[in-house]
């Protein structure tokens, strides 16, 4: 069962560590750079069937996030999240239920649910055990080009209706993200803008983190 060592929150720069963008040793070095730049959440995404590699990478990322005080989330795989002691899991509509994740990972786990561009999916996910939800995509995305679009108006409506952290995802960069934060996004899930070839991951994370005022 997951037992986070500190109080963690879904807020700020939410780095999507997708192995389709990051391979080999680059995974750890680029994620470490994003964490130095201010990323507060890291989600590990690997759709391969290489269970041993997934376990090794997730374990290493978990340790890295612990050192930086960041939350570590596993995409889709509740069993892997449990094995490595992740802080939580993120689930799509076709994945396991939030109720199962809550039962397996415990009451302190961070459990996210994808709601695409449908506000009506949020309340059932929260009732089932999720504690935060994600909407998107908001802009064209190279990693998920076929996904539906969500609007800033939807984000405003979600903020008015929901008393939970809200994540915005899809094609987000520092130069287009401010309206999403203003509309109520608690976190911005970012992949390519942090980890595409040639990107300075630390500088990119710092630019995104600056969108939230310090307290």
Secondary structure as UniProt FT lines:
FT   STRAND          12..18
FT   TURN            19..21
FT   TURN            24..25
FT   HELIX           26..36
FT   TURN            37..38
FT   STRAND          41..45
FT   HELIX           51..68
FT   STRAND          71..75
FT   HELIX           78..84
FT   STRAND          88..91
FT   TURN            93..94
FT   HELIX           98..105
FT   TURN            107..108
FT   STRAND          110..114
FT   TURN            116..117
FT   HELIX           120..128
FT   STRAND          132..136
FT   TURN            145..146
FT   HELIX           152..161
FT   STRAND          165..169
FT   TURN            174..176
FT   HELIX           178..183
FT   STRAND          187..190
FT   HELIX           192..195
FT   TURN            197..198
FT   HELIX           201..209
FT   TURN            210..211
//
